[in-house]
Amino acid sequence: MCLGIPGRIVSTTPGLDLGQVEVAGVVREINLALLDGPFVPGEFILIHSGFALERMSPERAADALAFFGPEADDAVPFRADG
């Protein structure tokens, strides 16, 4: 079984398949090549091993993060309503 983690797109660079994505308050570079663009800052994606695997709604991202318990609530600075 693999673990995917929701992240929020912060920015992308036109012409590159990489984006800056926030995960639990930390911004990381994530490969977006497996998904069709364009990507919008604030959009949620599911990440595994540095690759974006699918787009997620804010509600689904919040539900997935709830799996990690109250500690994740403190570390993740977003709400399902934006």
C-alpha positions as CSV (number, residue, x, y, z in Angstrom):
1,M,0.0,0.0,0.0
2,C,1.2,3.5,-0.9
3,L,0.6,6.7,1.0
4,G,-0.5,9.8,-0.8
5,I,-0.5,13.2,0.8
6,P,-2.6,16.3,-0.2
7,G,-0.7,19.4,-1.1
8,R,-1.7,22.9,-2.3
9,I,-0.1,24.4,-5.4
10,V,1.7,27.6,-4.6
11,S,3.1,28.4,-8.0
12,T,4.2,26.9,-11.3
13,T,6.7,28.0,-13.9
14,P,5.4,28.0,-17.5
15,G,7.2,25.5,-19.7
16,L,8.3,23.3,-16.8
17,D,6.5,20.3,-15.3
18,L,7.5,21.3,-11.8
19,G,5.5,23.3,-9.2
20,Q,6.0,24.6,-5.8
21,V,3.5,22.8,-3.5
22,E,2.7,23.4,0.2
23,V,2.5,20.3,2.4
24,A,1.9,20.8,6.1
25,G,3.4,24.3,5.9
26,V,6.5,23.3,4.0
27,V,6.9,24.2,0.3
28,R,8.4,21.5,-1.9
29,E,9.1,21.1,-5.6
30,I,6.7,18.5,-7.0
31,N,6.6,17.0,-10.5
32,L,3.3,17.8,-12.2
33,A,4.0,15.9,-15.5
34,L,1.5,13.1,-14.8
35,L,-1.5,15.5,-14.8
36,D,-2.8,17.7,-17.5
37,G,-2.4,21.4,-16.9
38,P,-2.9,24.2,-16.5
39,F,-2.5,24.4,-12.7
40,V,-3.9,27.2,-10.5
41,P,-2.4,28.4,-7.3
42,G,-4.6,27.2,-4.4
43,E,-5.6,24.0,-6.2
44,F,-5.1,20.7,-4.3
45,I,-3.3,17.7,-5.6
46,L,-2.5,14.2,-4.2
47,I,1.3,13.6,-4.0
48,H,3.3,10.4,-3.8
49,S,7.1,10.2,-4.0
50,G,7.4,13.7,-5.4
51,F,4.8,13.3,-8.2
52,A,1.3,14.7,-8.4
53,L,-1.1,11.8,-9.0
54,E,-4.5,13.5,-9.1
55,R,-6.4,16.7,-8.4
56,M,-8.4,16.9,-5.2
57,S,-11.2,19.1,-4.0
58,P,-10.5,21.2,-0.9
59,E,-13.0,19.0,1.0
60,R,-11.4,15.8,-0.1
61,A,-7.9,17.1,0.9
62,A,-9.2,18.1,4.3
63,D,-10.8,14.7,4.8
64,A,-7.5,13.0,3.8
65,L,-5.5,15.1,6.2
66,A,-8.0,14.3,9.0
67,F,-6.7,10.7,8.8
68,F,-3.4,12.0,10.4
69,G,-5.2,13.2,13.5
70,P,-5.2,16.4,15.5
71,E,-1.4,17.0,14.9
72,A,-2.1,17.4,11.2
73,D,-4.8,20.0,11.9
74,D,-2.2,22.2,13.6
75,A,0.4,21.7,10.9
76,V,-1.9,22.4,7.9
77,P,-2.7,26.1,7.4
78,F,-5.8,25.7,5.2
79,R,-9.5,25.1,5.5
80,A,-11.9,23.3,3.2
81,D,-13.6,26.6,2.4
82,G,-10.3,28.2,1.2
